[in-house]
Amino acid sequence: MNNVGYKSRDDEEDRMKLGLLTAPFPETPLAEVADWTAANGFTTIEIACWPATSGDTRRYAGTSHIDVDGISDAEASEIADAMNTRGLEISGLGYYPNPLHPDAEHARMVIDHLKKVIVAAGKMGVPVVNTFIGADRALTQDENWEKATRVWPEIITCAADNGVKIAIENCPMIFSKDEWPSGHNVAYNPRIWRRMLEEFGTTIGLNFDPSHLVWLMIDMERAIMEFGERFYHFQAKDVMIDADGLYEYGSLSSGIGWQIPRLPGLGHVDWGVVFSSLYRVGYDGPIIIEHEDRGFEETDELVKRGFLLARDILAPYVH
């Protein structure tokens, strides 16, 4: 067998683990979510950590399964132990706000909370915090990047001081009128990823979601091969391109009206190509299902059905 281009996978302890992000269960206590997750064949979990009183109205945001504000060492250990006793590894703590928001007061609030999430992760022994770089929708990509170089050093220092990595999701966050034209997250393409990884060092990596590359028309296999060594986390979400919507609105609408988030297996992501590429670069981290599928969200039972569907699609690839 020709192994050129493949990384060794000799360490039996390092293997992909399939799990889910808890955000679609905003009213369900973490213990109940964890019980269901473990009972249904998942072995890892990303825990949503928005502020307990954030009032965040964005879809799939605002869930607070851990109140990190002032969390004690004992409380952190108790949560980590509770997951371990269920056979669940915590893949990361998730909080996806906009640290580059044009309103300085809002930006300060989300940065301060993000730092609290990082401190909590350190206390819990969780290796990664997942988030966005952020963006000011009125600025160009280069202007947003320049702003990021001013805003992010204090966050990176906090992470380094607490022994935590930060994984940046690659979604541009351009789905509504209040996010137009530049979105709420500048780190969505290879040009910015290269800058980010070089400028900010190894404390920063990617929380890679392949679905965004479909509608951005970025070569998925090439991206994984170039940046896979800096994947600190992986979120499995799919996307369906609505041809009629694309015809009606055109590509300059940046996904508004024609790109539809789906569960893995129900969209246009080629999961065979994704996992082939992940194995080639030696990725052995968590595979976390991110549920943003409107067809499976009206009730907790529908949400669970969606997660089980995605589990069965992805499980054959995860070893």
HUSULHU-V244147 format. One record per pair of residues at least 12 apart in sequence whose C-alpha atoms are under 6 Angstrom apart, sorted by the first residue. I is the first residue (numbers start at 1). J is the second residue. D is the distance in Angstrom with one decimal. If there is no record, write none. Layout:
BEGIN
i: {I	I}
j: {J	J}
d: {D	D}
END
This chain:
BEGIN
i: {6	7	7	7	14	15	16	16	16	16	16	17	17	18	18	18	19	19	19	19	19	20	20	20	21	21	22	22	23	23	26	30	43	44	44	44	44	45	45	46	46	46	46	47	47	48	48	48	48	49	49	49	49	49	50	50	50	50	52	52	68	73	76	76	77	80	92	92	93	94	94	95	96	96	98	99	99	100	100	100	101	102	122	127	128	128	128	129	130	130	130	131	132	132	133	134	134	135	135	135	137	137	137	137	137	165	166	167	167	167	167	167	168	168	169	169	170	170	171	172	172	173	175	205	205	205	206	206	207	207	208	209	211	211	211	228	234	235	235	235	235	236	236	236	237	237	237	238	238	238	238	238	238	239	239	239	239	239	240	240	240	240	241	241	242	245	245	246	261	261	262	263	263	264}
j: {280	280	281	282	284	284	284	285	286	318	319	286	287	42	43	287	42	43	44	45	288	45	288	289	46	290	47	48	48	63	63	65	88	88	89	90	91	90	91	90	91	92	93	93	94	63	64	65	94	64	65	66	94	95	62	63	64	95	64	67	117	123	123	124	124	124	128	129	129	129	130	131	131	132	134	111	134	134	135	136	136	136	162	164	164	165	166	166	166	167	168	168	168	169	185	184	185	184	185	186	179	181	182	183	184	203	204	204	205	206	207	232	206	207	207	208	187	188	188	185	188	185	256	230	231	232	231	232	233	234	234	235	237	238	239	281	287	287	288	289	290	288	289	290	263	264	290	261	262	263	264	267	269	260	261	262	267	268	259	260	267	268	258	259	258	257	258	258	292	293	293	293	310	310}
d: {4.3	5.9	5.6	4.8	5.8	4.9	4.7	5.1	5.5	5.7	5.7	4.9	5.9	5.6	5.9	4.9	5.0	5.8	4.5	5.1	4.7	5.2	4.6	4.5	4.6	5.6	5.4	5.8	5.5	5.4	4.8	5.5	4.8	4.8	4.5	5.6	6.0	5.0	5.6	5.9	5.3	5.0	5.7	5.0	5.8	5.8	5.7	5.7	4.7	4.7	5.8	5.4	5.7	5.5	5.2	5.6	4.8	5.6	5.3	5.9	5.9	5.9	5.9	5.0	5.6	5.8	4.7	5.3	4.9	5.9	4.8	5.3	4.4	5.4	4.3	5.7	5.1	4.8	4.8	5.8	5.4	5.5	5.2	5.2	5.6	4.7	5.6	5.0	5.9	4.8	5.9	5.2	5.2	5.7	5.7	5.2	4.0	4.4	4.7	5.4	5.9	5.9	4.3	5.0	6.0	5.0	4.9	6.0	4.8	4.6	4.7	5.8	4.7	5.0	4.5	5.8	5.7	4.3	5.4	4.8	5.3	5.8	5.3	5.0	5.8	5.6	4.8	5.7	4.5	5.2	4.8	4.9	5.7	4.9	5.4	5.9	5.2	5.9	4.7	5.7	6.0	5.6	4.6	5.8	5.7	5.5	5.4	6.0	4.9	5.3	4.8	5.3	5.8	5.5	4.4	5.0	4.8	5.9	5.9	5.0	4.3	5.5	5.8	4.8	4.8	5.5	4.3	5.0	5.9	5.6	4.6	5.9	6.0	5.2}
END
